[in-house]
Amino acid sequence: MEFTAGGRLEVRITPADVGKRISVRRLSEPGSVGGKFTDTVGVLTSWNDGVVHITRRDGESVRIPEHTLVAGKVVPSAPARRRGPAASYEELARICARAWRPVESERLGDWELRAAAGFTRRANSVLPLGDPGRPLDEALSYVRQWYAARELPAYIQTATGAEGTEELLCAELAERGWEREVSAALHVGALAPVADLDADVSRVELSRSCDEAWLRRYGRAGNLAPHVSKVLASGPSVWFASVPGSGDTAAAIGRCVVDGRWAGFMAVEVDPGLRRQGLATAVMTALARQALLDGASAAWLQVEDDNDGARALYGRMGFAAHHAYHHYRHGGA
């Protein structure tokens, strides 16, 4: 990471660069383990009262006392992608939203308020793709009231780590007491390599709808069955995969939504007693082959930060992280 100009370290950023992606070097805190300097890359979200706040790609906010800075510069808004299909954040956000539709929604400017009786945060959160059409505090007040009227907590889904993501909104929400509860990463990859995997798909059954055995393996229906079915069936072209089990519950399941060139994979679940037998790979492969027939060429999926096993599996299939996304909950909800 090069900060020098003519051999000298320089701080080439100012408060006027708020909203830009920057790279800084600072003196390490006294007593910290490691070298003399610490480097941080992310979006400059504020610079007030002698404190610099930077939001990193993973959504973490870093607080840096201004007096510890020894170098800094503005860098390109997003690093060049090394693998996987090219896509903007907004394109992927809209594709993902169409693959997991709520039961009820309302527009607030460019924001979409979504509700599905509490079934998943994705279907019960605001998708803020642009300007809400009113001052932020007024928009957030409306959001809180809208969800309170439905006896739901107020969530806003944001993203970080790519061009066009919402680091500034994340900082504004945190400043107003909204708490980040869940973070995940959206991964993208080419579809054909998944379809070409050497997997035994002979037991995988594909259907346009999910049956009771599929839902029992999914295990998230509870008392919300009608809403679950509506969300799961939503999307331009939906496919369900199932591997029959020994009883009335499927051994493995998966869901795929084809939308133009994109195929999205969700709800890949395997009986804990049958893991490491290739069932998840078989489900993914069968769905990928069907998605190719439907005209897709690129793939996406979402993995929560603490799911190391899934990240490893999808990495072997050729998926790479595109951006991180987060759910912020209003502290008073």
KAPEMO-V356257 format. One record per residue. OMEGA is omega as a letter, one per 20 degrees, with the letter a starting at -180 (none if undefined). NEAR is the number of other ideal C-beta (glycine too) atoms within 10 Angstrom. Layout:
{{OMEGA/NEAR} {OMEGA/NEAR}}
This chain:
{{a/11} {r/7} {a/18} {r/9} {a/11} {r/5} {a/5} {r/8} {a/13} {r/13} {a/15} {r/13} {r/20} {r/11} {r/11} {a/9} {r/16} {a/18} {a/13} {r/13} {a/21} {r/20} {a/18} {r/27} {a/19} {r/21} {r/15} {r/13} {r/11} {r/5} {a/5} {r/10} {r/5} {a/8} {a/8} {a/9} {r/16} {r/16} {r/12} {r/16} {r/15} {a/23} {r/25} {a/25} {r/21} {r/19} {a/18} {r/10} {r/6} {a/8} {r/12} {r/24} {r/20} {r/24} {a/25} {a/16} {a/20} {r/15} {r/25} {r/15} {a/19} {a/16} {a/9} {r/19} {a/12} {a/14} {r/9} {a/15} {r/16} {r/14} {r/21} {r/24} {r/17} {a/14} {a/15} {a/9} {r/13} {r/17} {r/13} {r/5} {a/13} {r/6} {a/10} {a/18} {r/17} {r/9} {r/20} {r/15} {a/21} {r/15} {a/14} {r/22} {a/22} {r/15} {a/22} {a/22} {r/19} {a/16} {a/24} {a/21} {r/19} {r/24} {a/18} {r/15} {r/15} {r/13} {r/10} {a/17} {r/13} {r/12} {r/21} {r/19} {a/23} {r/25} {r/20} {r/23} {r/19} {a/15} {a/23} {r/16} {a/16} {a/23} {a/23} {a/26} {r/25} {r/26} {a/21} {a/24} {r/18} {a/11} {r/12} {r/19} {r/12} {r/14} {a/9} {a/14} {r/10} {r/11} {a/19} {r/20} {r/12} {r/17} {a/21} {a/15} {a/10} {a/16} {r/22} {r/14} {r/9} {a/15} {r/8} {r/16} {r/18} {r/23} {r/22} {r/23} {a/23} {r/25} {r/25} {r/24} {r/24} {r/21} {r/13} {r/14} {b/25} {r/24} {a/24} {r/16} {r/19} {a/24} {r/19} {r/18} {r/22} {r/17} {a/12} {r/13} {r/10} {a/23} {r/12} {a/16} {a/12} {r/15} {r/17} {r/18} {r/23} {a/24} {r/23} {r/22} {r/22} {a/18} {a/24} {r/15} {r/13} {r/25} {a/22} {a/13} {r/17} {a/7} {r/20} {a/13} {a/21} {a/8} {a/14} {r/23} {r/15} {a/16} {r/12} {r/9} {r/11} {a/22} {a/12} {r/11} {r/19} {a/23} {r/19} {r/15} {r/21} {r/18} {a/10} {a/12} {a/16} {r/10} {a/8} {a/17} {a/11} {r/12} {r/22} {a/22} {a/15} {r/18} {a/22} {a/24} {a/14} {r/18} {a/20} {a/13} {a/17} {r/20} {r/20} {r/24} {a/27} {r/22} {a/25} {r/14} {a/17} {r/8} {a/10} {r/9} {a/17} {r/28} {r/21} {a/26} {r/28} {r/28} {r/24} {r/29} {r/26} {a/23} {a/20} {a/15} {a/15} {r/24} {a/29} {a/26} {a/27} {r/19} {r/18} {a/21} {r/19} {r/22} {a/18} {a/6} {a/8} {a/15} {a/12} {r/8} {r/15} {a/17} {r/24} {r/23} {r/21} {r/22} {r/31} {a/26} {a/23} {r/25} {r/30} {r/26} {r/20} {r/19} {r/26} {r/17} {r/10} {r/15} {r/11} {r/23} {a/14} {a/21} {r/30} {r/25} {a/22} {a/17} {r/20} {a/11} {a/14} {a/10} {a/14} {a/9} {r/11} {r/17} {r/17} {r/10} {a/16} {r/24} {r/14} {r/10} {r/19} {r/18} {r/26} {a/14} {r/19} {r/24} {r/25} {r/21} {a/24} {r/21} {r/21} {a/25} {r/19} {a/19} {a/10} {a/10} {none/13}}
